[in-house]
Amino acid sequence: MARQRLPNFCFEYVEGGAEEEVSLRRNREVFTRIGFLPRTLVNVSVRTQRCQLFGQEIASPFLIGPTGFSGLLAREGDVAMARAANIAGVPFVLTNVSTTALEEVVRRSGAQVWQQVYLYRDREFVASIARRALAAGISTLVLTTDSVVYGKREWDLRNFSGPRKLDWRNKLDVLAHPRWMIDILYPHGFPHFANLGDLLPKGQTSVRGAAAAILGQSLSPALDWHDVEWLRGIWPGRLVLKGVMHVKDAQRAVQAGVDGIVLSNHGGRQLDGALSTMDVLPEVVAAVKGQLAVMLDGGFRRGADIVKAIAMGADAVLLGRATTYGLAAGGQAGAERALEILRSEVDRVLALLACPDINQVDSSYLRRIG
């Protein structure tokens, strides 16, 4: 449904990975190598998937992770996603490159909103995002650490003749999607980045223009643990690092006073050939479980995938494409439907595993295959 509704350049932005998309495929294939070992003759007439995350109860063991350019997939896509998360009773992580101001997303959605941020060269801008998030009532900052340079996403090379300038083939394809044009472009044209402020030159804030290229230039390849310590020092709320893959970095995060980590290979969009997060989850859990929250993303499309991660020791799963497809297919209703599908699948898996409580599922219900 998303493919049918979106112009090609939008759908490939959602669908695509880096270079030969090895990591993109690996993120899905890893789940085929982990099998269930169900019990039987257990009363599962009453089941629950409610769990604790940072001492707060959430309705299901997942949340919506930060996905950029949602405003190109549905009108006010960030608000729509946050509202869907609120209805589902799970947190929503707002991307720093949203097309709706963070204050508006918090106010209009009623959701438990976390704010994602990059470590830009302009530290005062980062500090201003932290101040705005705190004033808006946001309790958690999510620092993305794996994007100091952009991965080589070759679909951009195919679809654009210049920085965010569509080639003629894609311009014609946009004209063939009038419903999308009315939803997204009417009456003010392409949406604008709402939270980047002075980081971008005047007139360059449209997602159609050079903003993405300028944003790339604003990211700091000098990012290191001193920057994490700086952010920890100015941010009084919970701090989560997204982009951790190595167990030594997870241990360093504990030393830095971080509250949680998200194991992530950026959905296969950065370093092609990187392992999947499910490959490294067991050793990270063994090293730091109980010292900080261990979350992960990458390739989660089914409730069964989520249950496997929780059984291996994860505290929660961040959803990316799964809910983005829903948003692209049907706006807020589509995102709500995606979350409901996953919730119902988690419930069904628990019943068929003969484990009525998500908090009781563990590695004894799993076997590695091959």
VOPAGU-2260 file (C-alpha; in pm, 1 decimal, decimal comma):
REM VOPAGU-2260
SITE   aa  ch    i         X         Y         Z
SITE  MET   A    0       0,0       0,0       0,0
SITE  ALA   A    1     283,7     238,8      79,8
SITE  ARG   A    2     454,3     166,0    -250,5
SITE  GLN   A    3     133,2     240,0    -439,4
SITE  ARG   A    4      64,5     567,3    -260,1
SITE  LEU   A    5     413,4     718,8    -254,9
SITE  PRO   A    6     620,3     859,7    -540,0
SITE  ASN   A    7     924,7     648,6    -617,2
SITE  PHE   A    8    1177,3     880,4    -449,8
SITE  CYS   A    9     983,0     871,7    -121,3
SITE  PHE   A   10     934,5     496,7    -119,9
SITE  GLU   A   11    1299,3     427,9    -196,7
SITE  TYR   A   12    1396,4     661,6      87,7
SITE  VAL   A   13    1195,2     438,8     322,5
SITE  GLU   A   14    1289,5     108,0     162,6
SITE  GLY   A   15    1653,5     151,0      71,7
SITE  GLY   A   16    1982,2      74,6     243,7
SITE  ALA   A   17    2348,5     155,7     190,6
SITE  GLU   A   18    2560,6      33,6    -100,4
SITE  GLU   A   19    2480,5    -334,0    -179,8
SITE  GLU   A   20    2230,1    -352,5     107,4
SITE  VAL   A   21    2403,2    -646,4     274,4
SITE  SER   A   22    2317,5    -521,2     623,6
SITE  LEU   A   23    1962,9    -440,6     514,1
SITE  ARG   A   24    1909,2    -805,3     415,7
SITE  ARG   A   25    2099,7    -936,9     717,6
SITE  ASN   A   26    1864,6    -748,1     950,2
SITE  ARG   A   27    1578,3    -966,5     828,0
SITE  GLU   A   28    1764,5   -1292,8     766,9
SITE  VAL   A   29    1894,4   -1312,2    1124,2
SITE  PHE   A   30    1546,5   -1392,0    1254,0
SITE  THR   A   31    1529,8   -1708,2    1040,8
SITE  ARG   A   32    1831,8   -1842,2    1231,4
SITE  ILE   A   33    1655,7   -1813,2    1568,0
SITE  GLY   A   34    1384,5   -2070,5    1628,6
SITE  PHE   A   35    1118,0   -2097,3    1896,7
SITE  LEU   A   36    1106,8   -2387,9    2140,4
SITE  PRO   A   37     753,1   -2369,5    2283,8
SITE  ARG   A   38     621,8   -2528,7    2599,8
SITE  THR   A   39     273,6   -2679,9    2624,0
SITE  LEU   A   40     -11,9   -2746,2    2866,9
SITE  VAL   A   41      19,5   -2406,8    3034,7
SITE  ASN   A   42    -286,1   -2193,3    3109,3
SITE  VAL   A   43    -256,3   -1892,7    2876,2
SITE  SER   A   44    -615,0   -1773,9    2897,7
SITE  VAL   A   45    -488,8   -1447,7    3049,0
SITE  ARG   A   46    -186,5   -1291,8    2877,8
SITE  THR   A   47       2,3    -966,0    2920,0
SITE  GLN   A   48     270,2    -785,9    2723,8
SITE  ARG   A   49     288,5    -486,8    2955,3
SITE  CYS   A   50     641,3    -425,2    3079,0
SITE  GLN   A   51     863,5    -172,3    3250,6
SITE  LEU   A   52    1099,5      65,6    3072,3
SITE  PHE   A   53    1295,4     315,2    3284,2
SITE  GLY   A   54    1064,7     231,6    3573,2
SITE  GLN   A   55     751,6     322,7    3379,6
SITE  GLU   A   56     493,9      79,0    3246,3
SITE  ILE   A   57     439,2      60,8    2871,5
SITE  ALA   A   58     164,2    -135,5    2700,6
SITE  SER   A   59     392,0    -341,5    2475,3
SITE  PRO   A   60     767,1    -412,9    2460,1
SITE  PHE   A   61     825,9    -174,8    2170,3
SITE  LEU   A   62     825,2     194,7    2082,5
SITE  ILE   A   63     843,3     399,7    1765,8
SITE  GLY   A   64    1200,8     497,8    1686,7
SITE  PRO   A   65    1316,1     820,0    1515,9
SITE  THR   A   66    1252,8     825,0    1141,4
SITE  GLY   A   67    1328,4    1132,7     935,7
SITE  PHE   A   68    1117,2    1301,7     669,1
SITE  SER   A   69     784,9    1161,5     796,6
SITE  GLY   A   70     629,7    1483,7     669,6
SITE  LEU   A   71     698,4    1358,9     315,8
SITE  LEU   A   72     500,4    1040,6     377,7
SITE  ALA   A   73     183,5    1188,2     528,4
SITE  ARG   A   74      66,0    1535,3     620,6
SITE  GLU   A   75     214,6    1626,7     959,9
SITE  GLY   A   76     353,8    1275,3     974,3
SITE  ASP   A   77     540,7    1328,3    1302,2
SITE  VAL   A   78     221,5    1427,2    1484,7
SITE  ALA   A   79      36,9    1133,8    1328,4
SITE  MET   A   80     302,6     886,2    1443,6
SITE  ALA   A   81     310,7    1031,9    1794,7
SITE  ARG   A   82     -67,8    1010,9    1823,3
SITE  ALA   A   83     -59,9     648,9    1708,3
SITE  ALA   A   84     203,4     571,4    1972,7
SITE  ASN   A   85      -6,9     741,8    2239,5
SITE  ILE   A   86    -311,7     534,1    2148,5
SITE  ALA   A   87     -98,0     218,6    2162,6
SITE  GLY   A   88      43,6     317,8    2501,9
SITE  VAL   A   89     408,4     320,7    2392,0
SITE  PRO   A   90     671,9     597,9    2368,0
SITE  PHE   A   91     753,3     787,4    2049,8
SITE  VAL   A   92    1101,5     911,7    1958,6
SITE  LEU   A   93    1083,3    1234,4    1758,3
SITE  THR   A   94    1355,5    1281,1    1500,6
SITE  ASN   A   95    1555,4    1604,0    1507,2
SITE  VAL   A   96    1472,1    1646,7    1136,6
SITE  SER   A   97    1095,9    1648,0    1187,0
SITE  THR   A   98     871,5    1880,9     992,2
SITE  THR   A   99     670,9    1978,8    1301,6
SITE  ALA   A  100     815,3    2167,1    1597,9
SITE  LEU   A  101     888,4    1941,5    1894,6
SITE  GLU   A  102     666,9    2155,8    2119,1
SITE  GLU   A  103     375,2    2104,2    1880,9
SITE  VAL   A  104     426,5    1728,4    1865,2
SITE  VAL   A  105     421,5    1705,2    2244,7
SITE  ARG   A  106     120,5    1934,2    2281,8
SITE  ARG   A  107     -94,7    1789,3    2006,7
SITE  SER   A  108     -20,9    1418,6    2047,2
SITE  GLY   A  109     -42,9    1361,8    2420,9
SITE  ALA   A  110     228,9    1099,1    2372,6
SITE  GLN   A  111     529,7    1013,0    2584,0
SITE  VAL   A  112     775,5    1184,6    2347,7
SITE  TRP   A  113    1151,0    1130,5    2351,1
SITE  GLN   A  114    1372,7    1366,1    2149,3
SITE  GLN   A  115    1643,0    1242,0    1913,7
SITE  VAL   A  116    1942,0    1465,8    1846,3
SITE  TYR   A  117    2269,3    1458,6    1654,6
SITE  LEU   A  118    2594,0    1606,8    1786,4
SITE  TYR   A  119    2631,3    1899,8    1547,4
SITE  ARG   A  120    2940,2    2116,3    1515,3
SITE  ASP   A  121    2731,0    2399,7    1658,4
SITE  ARG   A  122    2715,2    2299,9    2025,4
SITE  GLU   A  123    2492,4    2590,9    2120,2
SITE  PHE   A  124    2231,3    2457,8    1878,9
SITE  VAL   A  125    2247,0    2115,9    2048,4
SITE  ALA   A  126    2214,4    2284,2    2387,5
SITE  SER   A  127    1912,4    2479,3    2260,0
SITE  ILE   A  128    1740,5    2156,9    2152,8
SITE  ALA   A  129    1802,1    2017,1    2500,2
SITE  ARG   A  130    1655,5    2330,1    2660,2
SITE  ARG   A  131    1349,9    2322,0    2434,8
SITE  ALA   A  132    1295,7    1951,8    2501,3
SITE  LEU   A  133    1317,1    2004,2    2876,9
SITE  ALA   A  134    1077,2    2299,3    2866,0
SITE  ALA   A  135     830,8    2092,5    2660,9
SITE  GLY   A  136     827,9    1819,3    2924,9
SITE  ILE   A  137    1039,4    1567,5    2734,9
SITE  SER   A  138    1222,9    1336,7    2973,7
SITE  THR   A  139    1458,4    1150,3    2737,9
SITE  LEU   A  140    1718,6    1256,1    2482,2
SITE  VAL   A  141    1834,5     999,3    2226,7
SITE  LEU   A  142    2178,1    1079,4    2083,8
SITE  THR   A  143    2243,2     915,5    1747,5
SITE  THR   A  144    2612,9     824,9    1731,2
SITE  ASP   A  145    2651,6     632,0    1403,7
SITE  SER   A  146    2605,9     916,1    1153,9
SITE  VAL   A  147    2922,5    1122,1    1178,2
SITE  VAL   A  148    2931,6    1083,9     799,4
SITE  TYR   A  149    2648,0     970,4     575,5
SITE  GLY   A  150    2639,9     618,2     441,0
SITE  LYS   A  151    2643,4     575,6      64,2
SITE  ARG   A  152    2276,0     539,2     -17,9
SITE  GLU   A  153    2280,9     473,0    -387,6
SITE  TRP   A  154    1909,4     525,3    -439,1
SITE  ASP   A  155    1980,6     895,6    -381,2
SITE  LEU   A  156    2228,2     887,2    -667,9
SITE  ARG   A  157    1965,2     725,0    -887,5
SITE  ASN   A  158    1677,5     958,0    -802,9
SITE  PHE   A  159    1841,0    1298,0    -766,6
SITE  SER   A  160    2033,0    1498,6   -1023,6
SITE  GLY   A  161    2169,5    1730,2    -751,2
SITE  PRO   A  162    2133,1    1792,7    -377,5
SITE  ARG   A  163    1766,5    1705,9    -322,1
SITE  LYS   A  164    1690,3    1793,1    -683,7
SITE  LEU   A  165    1480,1    1522,4    -844,3
SITE  ASP   A  166    1570,9    1402,1   -1191,0
SITE  TRP   A  167    1309,5    1427,2   -1466,7
SITE  ARG   A  168    1199,0    1065,5   -1431,4
SITE  ASN   A  169    1109,8    1119,5   -1067,5
SITE  LYS   A  170     947,0    1456,8   -1135,1
SITE  LEU   A  171     713,3    1284,5   -1378,5
SITE  ASP   A  172     651,8    1009,6   -1125,2
SITE  VAL   A  173     547,1    1269,8    -866,5
SITE  LEU   A  174     286,9    1400,0   -1114,0
SITE  ALA   A  175     151,1    1045,7   -1139,4
SITE  HIS   A  176      67,1    1052,7    -765,6
SITE  PRO   A  177    -194,2    1329,3    -732,7
SITE  ARG   A  178    -328,3    1201,0    -399,2
SITE  TRP   A  179      19,9    1232,7    -247,1
SITE  MET   A  180      61,8    1579,3    -400,1
SITE  ILE   A  181    -263,8    1701,7    -246,2
SITE  ASP   A  182    -182,3    1550,9      93,2
SITE  ILE   A  183     176,9    1674,7     114,3
SITE  LEU   A  184     218,0    1973,9    -117,6
SITE  TYR   A  185    -116,8    2152,7     -92,5
SITE  PRO   A  186    -132,4    2442,8     -22,9
SITE  HIS   A  187     223,3    2543,2      84,1
SITE  GLY   A  188     451,6    2313,2    -114,7
SITE  PHE   A  189     718,5    2089,7      32,8
SITE  PRO   A  190     724,5    2081,7     415,5
SITE  HIS   A  191    1011,7    2241,3     606,0
SITE  PHE   A  192    1237,5    2125,3     885,4
SITE  ALA   A  193    1081,0    2271,4    1197,8
SITE  ASN   A  194    1350,7    2207,8    1459,0
SITE  LEU   A  195    1674,0    2302,9    1285,6
SITE  GLY   A  196    1643,2    2678,9    1335,6
SITE  ASP   A  197    1963,9    2872,0    1270,2
SITE  LEU   A  198    2155,3    2554,5    1186,0
SITE  LEU   A  199    2042,5    2589,1     824,2
SITE  PRO   A  200    2088,6    2899,5     607,2
SITE  LYS   A  201    1781,9    3112,1     549,1
SITE  GLY   A  202    1572,6    2975,0     264,6
SITE  GLN   A  203    1733,8    2629,8     278,9
SITE  THR   A  204    1494,8    2460,2     523,9
SITE  SER   A  205    1272,0    2282,6     271,7
SITE  VAL   A  206    1311,9    1906,3     261,7
SITE  ARG   A  207    1317,0    1943,8    -114,3
SITE  GLY   A  208    1610,6    2184,3    -115,4
SITE  ALA   A  209    1970,5    2154,1      -3,8
SITE  ALA   A  210    1886,1    2105,7     363,6
SITE  ALA   A  211    1989,9    1741,4     379,4
SITE  ALA   A  212    2328,3    1816,1     226,0
SITE  ILE   A  213    2378,7    2112,7     458,7
SITE  LEU   A  214    2272,1    1897,6     751,7
SITE  GLY   A  215    2540,0    1646,6     657,6
SITE  GLN   A  216    2797,8    1922,6     664,4
SITE  SER   A  217    2676,3    2022,5    1011,2
SITE  LEU   A  218    2740,4    1680,1    1163,6
SITE  SER   A  219    3068,7    1643,4    1346,8
SITE  PRO   A  220    3308,5    1359,5    1253,2
SITE  ALA   A  221    3503,0    1453,2    1566,8
SITE  LEU   A  222    3225,0    1311,7    1787,3
SITE  ASP   A  223    3371,6    1110,0    2075,0
SITE  TRP   A  224    3303,5    1016,0    2437,5
SITE  HIS   A  225    3393,9    1365,2    2557,0
SITE  ASP   A  226    3090,4    1490,8    2364,3
SITE  VAL   A  227    2870,5    1235,4    2537,1
SITE  GLU   A  228    3004,2    1352,7    2872,3
SITE  TRP   A  229    2935,5    1714,3    2772,3
SITE  LEU   A  230    2574,4    1631,7    2681,5
SITE  ARG   A  231    2535,3    1428,8    2999,4
SITE  GLY   A  232    2653,8    1732,7    3192,1
SITE  ILE   A  233    2396,7    1973,4    3048,0
SITE  TRP   A  234    2099,6    1735,5    3023,5
SITE  PRO   A  235    1926,1    1648,1    3353,0
SITE  GLY   A  236    1691,0    1388,3    3208,3
SITE  ARG   A  237    1747,8    1038,5    3077,0
SITE  LEU   A  238    2014,8    1003,0    2807,8
SITE  VAL   A  239    2012,3     718,7    2555,4
SITE  LEU   A  240    2286,2     642,1    2300,1
SITE  LYS   A  241    2161,4     506,8    1968,2
SITE  GLY   A  242    2410,9     341,8    1734,7
SITE  VAL   A  243    2603,0     122,1    1978,9
SITE  MET   A  244    2711,0    -214,3    1834,5
SITE  HIS   A  245    3023,8    -322,1    2024,9
SITE  VAL   A  246    3016,8    -459,7    2378,9
SITE  LYS   A  247    3308,2    -234,7    2479,5
SITE  ASP   A  248    3108,5      71,7    2376,6
SITE  ALA   A  249    2814,5     -54,7    2581,0
SITE  GLN   A  250    3043,0     -83,0    2883,6
SITE  ARG   A  251    3183,0     264,8    2817,6
SITE  ALA   A  252    2826,8     396,6    2806,6
SITE  VAL   A  253    2775,8     267,5    3160,8
SITE  GLN   A  254    3088,2     454,8    3273,4
SITE  ALA   A  255    2963,2     772,3    3103,9
SITE  GLY   A  256    2644,4     767,0    3311,1
SITE  VAL   A  257    2415,3     691,4    3019,3
SITE  ASP   A  258    2070,6     556,9    3108,2
SITE  GLY   A  259    2018,3     337,8    2804,0
SITE  ILE   A  260    2157,2     226,0    2469,9
SITE  VAL   A  261    1998,6     131,6    2140,5
SITE  LEU   A  262    2190,1    -131,7    1947,4
SITE  SER   A  263    2155,9     -15,9    1587,5
SITE  ASN   A  264    2315,0     -37,7    1244,9
SITE  HIS   A  265    2085,6     245,7    1134,6
SITE  GLY   A  266    1852,7      12,5     950,8
SITE  GLY   A  267    2131,0     -94,7     715,2
SITE  ARG   A  268    2163,7     263,2     589,8
SITE  GLN   A  269    2513,4     349,5     716,0
SITE  LEU   A  270    2796,3      91,3     723,2
SITE  ASP   A  271    2704,1    -180,9     475,8
SITE  GLY   A  272    2824,7    -519,5     595,3
SITE  ALA   A  273    2768,5    -440,0     962,0
SITE  LEU   A  274    2631,5    -721,0    1177,2
SITE  SER   A  275    2267,0    -720,2    1274,7
SITE  THR   A  276    2181,0    -605,5    1624,5
SITE  MET   A  277    2042,7    -950,7    1707,6
SITE  ASP   A  278    2390,3   -1091,8    1639,8
SITE  VAL   A  279    2546,8    -877,6    1912,4
SITE  LEU   A  280    2255,5    -857,6    2157,2
SITE  PRO   A  281    2349,7   -1162,8    2371,5
SITE  GLU   A  282    2704,1   -1044,8    2451,0
SITE  VAL   A  283    2588,5    -690,1    2524,0
SITE  VAL   A  284    2314,3    -817,5    2754,4
SITE  ALA   A  285    2567,6   -1038,7    2934,5
SITE  ALA   A  286    2797,8    -740,3    2988,5
SITE  VAL   A  287    2565,1    -454,9    3089,8
SITE  LYS   A  288    2215,2    -587,6    3165,0
SITE  GLY   A  289    2082,2    -421,7    3477,6
SITE  GLN   A  290    2328,4    -132,5    3456,6
SITE  LEU   A  291    2137,1      47,5    3183,4
SITE  ALA   A  292    1841,9     -21,8    2952,5
SITE  VAL   A  293    1933,7    -231,0    2648,1
SITE  MET   A  294    1716,3    -162,5    2344,5
SITE  LEU   A  295    1766,4    -236,6    1975,5
SITE  ASP   A  296    1626,9    -179,2    1629,3
SITE  GLY   A  297    1685,9    -315,1    1279,2
SITE  GLY   A  298    1465,7    -544,3    1071,9
SITE  PHE   A  299    1173,4    -588,7    1310,3
SITE  ARG   A  300     862,2    -661,7    1104,1
SITE  ARG   A  301     671,0    -919,6    1309,5
SITE  GLY   A  302     560,9    -965,7    1665,3
SITE  ALA   A  303     764,0   -1286,9    1665,1
SITE  ASP   A  304    1080,3   -1083,3    1596,7
SITE  ILE   A  305    1005,7    -863,3    1896,9
SITE  VAL   A  306     946,0   -1160,3    2127,0
SITE  LYS   A  307    1275,9   -1314,2    2018,2
SITE  ALA   A  308    1461,6    -996,4    2112,9
SITE  ILE   A  309    1291,8    -976,1    2452,2
SITE  ALA   A  310    1367,3   -1345,9    2515,0
SITE  MET   A  311    1734,4   -1270,8    2446,5
SITE  GLY   A  312    1739,2   -1002,0    2714,1
SITE  ALA   A  313    1640,8    -677,8    2542,7
SITE  ASP   A  314    1432,2    -431,5    2742,1
SITE  ALA   A  315    1245,1    -300,6    2436,7
SITE  VAL   A  316    1253,4    -281,7    2057,6
SITE  LEU   A  317    1248,5      38,8    1851,1
SITE  LEU   A  318    1038,7      20,2    1534,3
SITE  GLY   A  319    1145,6     195,2    1215,5
SITE  ARG   A  320    1018,0      82,2     878,8
SITE  ALA   A  321     732,1    -124,5    1025,1
SITE  THR   A  322     544,0     182,1    1146,2
SITE  THR   A  323     674,4     402,7     866,0
SITE  TYR   A  324     508,5     173,3     610,6
SITE  GLY   A  325     184,9     214,4     805,9
SITE  LEU   A  326     215,7     593,4     807,5
SITE  ALA   A  327     292,1     599,6     435,4
SITE  ALA   A  328      -1,6     371,6     356,2
SITE  GLY   A  329    -266,4     547,0     560,1
SITE  GLY   A  330    -144,5     832,8     777,7
SITE  GLN   A  331    -224,8     809,1    1146,8
SITE  ALA   A  332    -473,6     527,8    1088,6
SITE  GLY   A  333    -206,6     332,0     904,0
SITE  ALA   A  334      46,3     378,5    1183,7
SITE  GLU   A  335    -216,5     273,5    1438,8
SITE  ARG   A  336    -291,4     -35,9    1233,2
SITE  ALA   A  337      78,0    -128,8    1209,1
SITE  LEU   A  338     111,4    -107,0    1587,2
SITE  GLU   A  339    -206,2    -309,7    1640,4
SITE  ILE   A  340     -81,2    -582,4    1405,2
SITE  LEU   A  341     243,1    -607,8    1602,0
SITE  ARG   A  342      62,3    -602,8    1937,1
SITE  SER   A  343    -171,0    -883,0    1827,3
SITE  GLU   A  344     119,7   -1087,5    1694,6
SITE  VAL   A  345     313,6   -1053,3    2020,9
SITE  ASP   A  346       2,6   -1169,3    2205,2
SITE  ARG   A  347     -41,8   -1469,9    1974,8
SITE  VAL   A  348     324,0   -1571,4    2002,5
SITE  LEU   A  349     305,1   -1562,1    2382,4
SITE  ALA   A  350       0,5   -1788,3    2373,4
SITE  LEU   A  351     162,6   -2037,0    2137,5
SITE  LEU   A  352     486,0   -2037,7    2338,4
SITE  ALA   A  353     278,1   -2120,7    2648,5
SITE  CYS   A  354     427,5   -1815,2    2818,6
SITE  PRO   A  355     144,7   -1583,7    2926,8
SITE  ASP   A  356     365,8   -1296,3    3047,2
SITE  ILE   A  357     620,4   -1116,1    2827,2
SITE  ASN   A  358     827,4   -1057,9    3142,0
SITE  GLN   A  359     873,4   -1433,8    3182,9
SITE  VAL   A  360     995,1   -1513,3    2832,1
SITE  ASP   A  361    1367,4   -1592,2    2819,3
SITE  SER   A  362    1628,5   -1775,1    2613,5
SITE  SER   A  363    1492,7   -2116,2    2717,3
SITE  TYR   A  364    1219,8   -2055,8    2456,8
SITE  LEU   A  365    1476,5   -2014,2    2178,2
SITE  ARG   A  366    1732,0   -2219,1    1984,0
SITE  ARG   A  367    1993,3   -2097,6    1738,9
SITE  ILE   A  368    1968,3   -2271,5    1401,9
SITE  GLY   A  369    2290,3   -2310,5    1206,9
